[in-house]
Amino acid sequence: MSRQVQLLWFSDCPNHPVARRMLTDAIDRLAPGTAIEEVDASDPAVAAAHRFPGSPTIRIDGIDIEPGYADPGDYTPRCRLYWTAAGLRGVPDPAWIAAALRA
């Protein structure tokens, strides 16, 4: 099955390269050959058009990988924080990426 995978990011965010590596590693293990559509949401118009909640954001088939994700309604280009089992982090839990790819 072909998956739509998006990585949305903001140019001033230091966390999107780490998220890209995490996503690439998960794809290599679980969905080899799946393309990643990268969206630079640094421009406020692009951020609004993509309902961008912050950088980095990963969506699989249009669904945010964060469990319990709630759209904040504010799409200002900025960094994003995640509550993970390890605490507050600038990147999502790798297990969330894997679970989304398996779903």
KOLVOVO-501826 format. One line per 8 residues: their letters; for each residue y, x, z of N, C-alpha, C. Coordinates in steps of 0.001 Angstrom, whole numbers, plus 500000, padded with zeros to 6 digits. Layout:
BEGIN
A) Y/X/Z/Y/X/Z/Y/X/Z  ...
This chain:
BEGIN
MSRQVQLL) 498834/500845/500000/500000/500000/500000/501239/500898/500000  502188/500581/499139/503430/501335/499055/504399/500850/500126  504994/501787/500836/505932/501462/501903/507332/501856/501486  508314/501092/501929/509708/501465/501747/510145/502141/503037  510512/503405/502950/510917/504172/504119/512354/504632/503916  513198/504323/504889/514602/504718/504827/514962/505559/506040  515759/506593/505784/516389/507373/506841/517883/507243/506622  518544/506593/507556/519990/506420/507490/520624/507377/508483
WFSDCPNH) 521699/508032/508052/522301/509042/508900/523804/509131/508682  524438/509819/509619/525878/510045/509653/526072/511560/509608  526932/512036/508726/527036/513474/508485/527363/514310/509716  528069/513771/510687/528425/514548/511878/527365/514494/512982  526281/513815/512730/525227/513693/513735/524290/514904/513669  524122/515620/514774/523231/516784/514758/521749/516421/514815  521430/515139/515015/520036/514737/515216/519303/514316/513952  520019/514053/512859/519288/513542/511696/518355/514574/511063
PVARRMLT) 518632/515888/511079/517630/516814/510534/516318/516790/511334  516430/516644/512650/515222/516558/513491/514449/515286/513153  515155/514179/513018/514501/512916/512673/513845/513005/511295  514491/513676/510356/513907/513846/509020/512588/514614/509108  512558/515683/509916/511309/516450/510082/510228/515596/510736  510609/514830/511763/509643/513952/512431/509069/512945/511440  509941/512359/510639/509514/511355/509664/508621/511978/508599  509012/513135/508099/508213/513832/507079/506834/514189/507624
DAIDRLAP) 506786/514689/508856/505493/515032/509466/504602/513800/509594  505167/512691/510027/504382/511458/510186/503880/510958/508831  504733/511007/507828/504314/510581/506493/503202/511478/505966  503335/512791/506148/502298/513721/505689/500942/513398/506317  500952/512976/507581/499701/512652/508280/499163/511270/507933  500065/510292/507828/499631/508895/507783/499832/508186/506447  500756/508659/505640/501053/507983/504372/501497/509007/503324  500619/509966/503040/501003/511038/502115/501554/510493/500798
GTAIEEVD) 502597/511159/500329/503202/510778/499060/504270/509705/499159  504452/509119/500346/505473/508086/500511/506852/508721/500420  507693/508138/499594/509054/508650/499416/509953/508185/500553  510931/509002/500864/511948/508653/501859/513255/508432/501116  513815/507252/501281/515145/506970/500745/516141/507373/501821  516980/508339/501504/517991/508781/502463/519308/508096/502152  519928/507564/503188/521210/506872/503051/522229/507571/503943  523225/508186/503308/524330/508792/504051/525316/507674/504375
ASDPAVAA) 525338/507275/505631/526184/506164/506077/527473/506664/506725  527943/507824/506288/529180/508382/506841/530398/507551/506455  530328/506914/505292/531422/506051/504825/531285/504688/505506  532348/504197/506145/532259/502900/506842/531792/501748/505952  532133/501759/504677/531696/500687/503781/530180/500745/503566  529639/501945/503421/528185/502115/503267/527493/501706/504569  528061/502136/505691/527479/501789/506993/527413/500273/507171  528486/499583/506839/528511/498125/506972/527520/497464/506024
AHRFPGSP) 527459/497940/504798/526554/497362/503802/525085/497484/504229  524769/498545/504965/523389/498781/505408/523142/498357/506854  524150/497722/507483/524027/497286/508880/523529/498455/509739  524251/499563/509635/523899/500847/510221/524220/500894/511716  523190/500983/512580/523438/500997/514016/523700/502385/514594  523625/503417/513782/523861/504778/514248/522840/505743/513687  523158/507021/513824/522359/508097/513233/521562/508826/514309  520290/509037/514015/519528/508621/512848/518905/507246/513057
TIRIDGID) 518745/506528/511965/518034/505262/511963/516901/505372/510952  515718/504949/511355/514555/504932/510465/514091/503493/510345  513920/503063/509105/513397/501722/508825/512181/501842/507918  511166/501070/508251/509958/500988/507430/509880/499558/506930  509874/499401/505630/509860/498077/505007/510991/497197/505546  512151/497819/505760/513341/497099/506186/513440/496822/507677  512454/497271/508445/512422/496986/509885/512673/498268/510668  513611/498216/511597/513911/499355/512459/512666/499698/513271
IEPGYADP) 512383/500983/513413/511161/501391/514115/511258/501277/515633  512457/501111/516176/512591/501021/517631/512008/499696/518128  511017/499754/519020/510467/498513/519568/511567/497728/520282  511618/496441/520030/512613/495598/520671/514026/495785/520150  514161/496405/518993/515487/496659/518428/516291/495365/518312  517546/495445/518737/518479/494329/518586/519700/494844/517841  520045/494185/516755/521190/494580/515940/522454/494528/516790  523186/495659/516889/524367/495681/517745/525571/494967/517139
GDYTPRCR) 525542/494732/515833/526661/494074/515173/527849/494988/514931  527771/496237/515347/528816/497231/515119/528208/498318/514247  528778/498510/513066/528185/499432/512105/529073/500644/511851  529862/501015/512848/530708/502189/512758/529836/503438/512648  530107/504319/511690/529317/505556/511606/529428/506358/512908  528281/506638/513508/528224/507347/514787/526780/507766/515063  526617/508572/516104/525269/508950/516523/524636/507789/517288  523325/507772/517293/522560/506729/517969/521750/507349/519095
LYWTAAGL) 521576/506614/520173/520733/507053/521274/519572/506082/521434  518441/506623/521857/517217/505840/522040/516709/506003/523462  516275/504892/524080/515568/504968/525354/514096/505151/525030  513573/506341/525334/512176/506644/525066/511449/506854/526391  510154/507045/526322/509380/507333/527535/509854/508632/528187  510453/509526/527400/510965/510801/527915/512412/510695/528393  512995/509503/528312/514384/509307/528710/515277/509061/527510  516568/509162/527730/517548/508929/526676/517547/510112/525714
RGVPDPAW) 517335/509823/524419/517224/510873/523411/518040/510517/522168  518364/511550/521402/519112/511369/520161/518231/511116/518959  516914/511106/519170/515955/510795/518102/514925/509814/518656  514324/509030/517781/513308/508078/518254/512034/508787/518705  511235/508068/519443/509927/508568/519865/509047/508705/518624  508405/509856/518422/507534/510016/517250/506433/508951/517168  505987/508453/518311/504956/507418/518315/505457/506142/517642  506756/505867/517723/507317/504681/517064/507212/504813/515550
IAAALRA) 507455/506021/515050/507361/506261/513600/505921/506024/513155  504978/506611/513877/503570/506449/513525/503149/504982/513572  503548/504272/514617/503169/502863/514744/503749/502043/513585  504970/502329/513200/505594/501585/512095/504890/501881/510775  504479/503117/510572/503763/503458/509339/502382/502816/509302  501765/502640/510456/500430/502049/510526/500468/500526/510411  501599/499915/510749/501692/498449/510776/501515/497845/509393
